[in-house]
Amino acid sequence: MIILGRIVAPFGVKGWVKVHPFGDDPLSWREMQDWWLADSADAPESAWQAVKLTGFKEHGAGLVASFEGIGDRNGAEALQGRYIGAPREALPTPDEDEYYWSDLVGMTVTNQAGEPLGTVQALMSTGAHDVLQVRDGDEERLIPFVATYVLDVDLAARTIRADWQKDW
């Protein structure tokens, strides 16, 4: 399962929920008829429950969603804290030079000199751009995921080459 976001709170009295996305372009999720929900991001695939999406839209600075069979606030409250995911095959194919965060986690990062910088542990969004959290033993490097620093991503080889020095 690819983790897409999390339900953070009920919204209103008609079963809608507030959604916190973990990546870019969450409005494209409305193209998926089913969303999968689980209590934990690392839940086994059998623990994910498919729900039919009936509505998904921007509301102010946030996002709200509704599901078939959830028609009141009590139902929405029961979903609070659940993770939103989808199997890889349900997701749209990313454009060239676009990646799902889950594809980048675990990749080896090297610099232009071929020195290993570590392994991508996670990504974070800072508003301006995404940042790779790269761990090398006890050392953590935060590398902006922008073309200036990330020179190439090789999904097949599971490597990222960056314009970054080991002592930065």
VENBELWO-V612887 format. One line per field, one symbol per residue. ss: DSSP state (H for helix, E for strand, - for the rest). phi: phi as a letter, one per 20 degrees, with the letter a starting at -180 (. if undefined). A space follows every 10 residues. Layout:
ss=???
phi=???
This chain:
ss=-EEEEEEEEE E----EEEEE E----HHHHH H--EEEEE-- ----HHH-EE EEEEEEEEE- -EEEEEE--- --HHHHHHH- --EEEE-HHH ---------- HHHH---EEE E----EEEEE EEEEE----E EEEEEE--EE EEEE-----E EEEE----EE EE------
phi=.efdrbedaf cmddnfcecd fdaflfffff fefdddcbfc fdffgfeedf ceedabbfbm edccbccgnd dbffffffeg nfedbbfgfe effffgmcbf gffefnfedc efenffdpcf eaccednfae cfeddcmeed dddgecgfde eacdffemcc dcebefee
